Amino acid sequence: MKTTLKIVTVTIFLLMGSIAMAGAPPPPPPGGGGSGTGNVPGGGAALGGGLFILVALGAGYGAKKVFDARKKETLE
């Protein structure tokens, strides 16, 4: 069962890495001076990739805790 858990974990990390790299749009061309529109530089920073990683790691941790609890329950 440990090898299956390792395989699943490695597969999840590889998929998350490929999704994070594939989803990044190219940077915009550099601007020349202020435009007067009030846009803050860097205001369009993406949060999706990091948030996805944190959610996936949390789900993996929760799944491990459930698996360990069920394993302990069957041993008793």
Secondary structure as UniProt FT lines:
FT   HELIX           2..22
FT   TURN            41..44
FT   HELIX           48..75
//
